[in-house]
Amino acid sequence: MSAPGPRGTSQERGRRRRARLIEGVTHVLRTGGLQAVSARSVADAAEVPLAAVTYYFASLEELIAETLTEMLHQWVEQVRRTTLLARAHPEKADLARWVTQAMLPPGGTGAIQAHYELLVACGRRAAFSAVLARGRADLDAALAELIAAVLSGGARPPSPQLVLAVLDGAVVSALSEGAPVDTTVQARLDELLRA
């Protein structure tokens, strides 16, 4: 058996190239939305040959589905990191603030709008909506953990599904009306928690 070359074994190179392709799709999704994803746009963003797209994935749809799975994993991890921060700062028991930090993508209004456009676009494609549906349980579990960490004791906490529904409604309302997203979301979540 020969020793690995300067760039590693072919399996390592394959894993790195697959990861670059997923990063490329993520970039295209966040900057241009689902309609901007093509084999060429992904290859360009990933800085790999065009043929790599179908060499490492059976189809562009499979690559997008795997990317959505990875994005969901990152979203769940963002919620978990926020939960750790909330536990480290119990003096800041502001659920609306922590949920907003955990659930909205970083990068301001443009990033939030792109995120919600992507979610809606995925709903139009069965394979992509199935990926999101499978990841929802993990997201709900992570959000429930955050809610429990911030609202320890006292009244019965709202379900993660209700919190996410209020957040989603507030985001869509803010985006469609040109209102500031963070303050709108926090105000609606505060209303929910006072109810």
N, C-alpha and C positions, 0 to 999 in steps of 0.2 A: 504494500500500500504506500502510495507516495505522500510526502508531507504536504500540508496545505501551502498554497502559494502566498504571495505577499498580501493578497486581498482576502484570504481565508479560504475555506472549503467552498465547493459549489453550493452546498446547502446553506451555508452562512450568507453567501452572496445572494442566493435566492430569497432568503428571509429578509435581508436588507432591501432588496429591490421591491418585494411585496410591500414592505413597510413604507417605502418611498412612494409607491403607487397609492397607497391608502392616504398618505399625507397629501399627495397631489389631488386626490378626489376631495379631501377635506377642504383644501384651499379653494378649489373651484366651486364647491358647494357654498362656502361662506362668502365668496366674492361675487359669484354669478348666479347662484341658485341651481336647482336640479336641471333646469333647461339648458344650462351652460356646460353640462358634463358630456363630453364626447371622448373617444379614445385619444384623439389628438390633444384636446385641452388638458387631459389628465397626464399624458406623456410629457407635454411641455412643462406643466407645473412640477412634475416629479423629476424632470430632467433625465428621462430615460428614453430609449428608442420606442417608437410607436408600437412595434411588434411585441414589446414587453407586456402590454396590457392584456393581450389574448394568450401570451405564453404562460403567464402566471395565474390567470383567472380564466375560467371557461367562457365568461361573457362580461361585458361592461356592467350588466345588471348584477352579476355576482360580486364584482368589485365594489359597486355602490352599496350593496347590502352589507358586505363585510365592513365597509367604511362606516355605515350607519351604526353597526354593532359596536365598533370602536368608539364612535362619538358618544353613544349611550353610556359605554363604560366610563369614559372621561367625565361625563355629566354626573354619574353616580359618585365617582371619586371626588368631584368638586363638592357635592353635598356632604360627603363624609368628612372632607377636610374642614368644611364650614362647621360641622358638628363638633369636631375637635376644638376649633377656635371658640365656639360658643361655650363648651364645657370649661375651657381655660379662662373664660371671662364671664363667670356667672353674674357679675354685677351689671352686665349689659344684657339683661333678660328681655330683649326686644325681638319677639318672634318675627314680626314683619320685616325688620332689618335683616335678620339672619336668613330668612327664607328668600328674600330678594337677592342677597349675596350668593346664596347657594344655587338658586334655580335659574337666574338670568345669566346669559353668556357675557363674559367681559368684552369690552370694546365699544360700549355706548349704544346709542339708539340704532345706528346702522347695523351693528352686529345682532342686536335683538330682533330687528325687523327681518334680517336674513334668516335667522334661526326659526322664526315663526312661519315665514314663507316656505322654508324647507319642510317643516312639520305638515303644513297644509298640502304641499305638493306630494309628499309621501303618501298621504291619504288617497291620492288618485291612482296609486300603483299598488296592487295587492301584495307583491313581494316585499315592498318597502314598508307598507303599513304593518305587515306581519312581523317584520324585524322590530318595529317600534312597539308593537303590542307585547312581544316576548320580553322586551327590556323593561316594560312598565312596572312589573312586580319588583324588580331590583330598585328602581327609582322610588317607588312608593315606600319600600322598606327603609331606604336611606332617609327619605323625607320624614317618615314616622319617627325614626331615631332622633333626627334634629328637633322635631316638635317636642318629643319627650324630654330631650336634654334641656330645652329652654323653658318648658312649662312644667317643671317638676313640682308635683303637688298641686293642690287647688282643684279647680273645676276640670271636668272631663275635656281633654284636648280634642280639637277638630281632627277629622280623619285627613290623611295626606291627600286623598282624592278631592276632598272639599277644598283644602288649601290650594291645591294645584288648579282646580277649576276657577277659583276666585282670582288667582294670580293670572291665569291665561286670559280670563275675561278682562281684567284690568289692563293687561298688556295690549290686547287688541283694541280696547277702547282708547287707550293713550295714543297708540300708533295711528289710529284712524282719525283722531281729533287733534293731532299735533301737540298733545300734552306731554309733560315730562314723564317718562316711563317709571323711573324709580319712585318718585313721590306719589304717583297715582297708585302704583302697586302697593306701596306701604300704607297708604290711606285706606284702600279697600281691605287689606288684610287686618289693619287695626280695627276697622268696623266689624269684621267677622269675629275677631277675638273679643270684642266688647259685647257682642250679641248674646 
